[in-house]
């Protein structure tokens, strides 16, 4: 019988989720020589080029209102984390509130403020904020950064396919599928130990991305399985970029409330 995911297993899932949602560079800029930097219009007819240019086109929008959701199923237990926030790509500031529910956890809310490489996190029952600096894929709060979520598009395989045109939130979008090599993702994210092993045992990671007529990412989804201590764990990670060019008025917390 599969065992519930606890202790080290939960930590392992968290590390893998950070790698998938957080990437490792988080530059928020078009890579030198990328299709977006050279000729974004030419990328539209080639699924692989369109995918490669999508992150830069999204960064160029200036800012976004976004939502994310993570579902984890293991040992008969289901946990869902969902959140919404805003982010300014140029200033690299934003915020998000994330609510976690499920059979393995009581309902709780985590608030995160992103200020460049600095992240402020307020946990359930905590009056003030905890300050952390992003120094790799496992940095606290970093997995919520939309710019770093988009960096995953630079780690996909060449297996990029156009599914077709669909409707998402009332708009026409192009739906592409791709796969991610887990070994490459682990290496790029600086992941080692149990997290890297569990990630690689799960095999290739399937992904879907939905891109609008402006070449911007509207939805990014990855699905994967892991083997943690003999228990199969399934994860479904979704990020949606709902609105662009929105005002972002986030400010760092009062220093008196930060530890």
Secondary structure, 3 states (H helix, E strand, C coil): CCCCCCCHHHHHHHHHHHHHHHCCCCCCCCCCCCHHHHHHHHHHHCHHHHHHHHHHHHHCCCEEEEEEEEEEEECCEEEEEEEEEEEECCCCEEEEEEEEEECCEEEEEEEEEEECCEEEEECCCCCCEEEEECCCCCCCCHHHCHHHHHHHHHHCCCCCEEEEEEEECCEEEEEEEEEECHHHHHHHCCCCHHHHHHHHHCCCEEEEEEECCCCCEEEEEEEEEEEECCEEEEEEEEEEEEEECCCCCCCCCCHHHEC
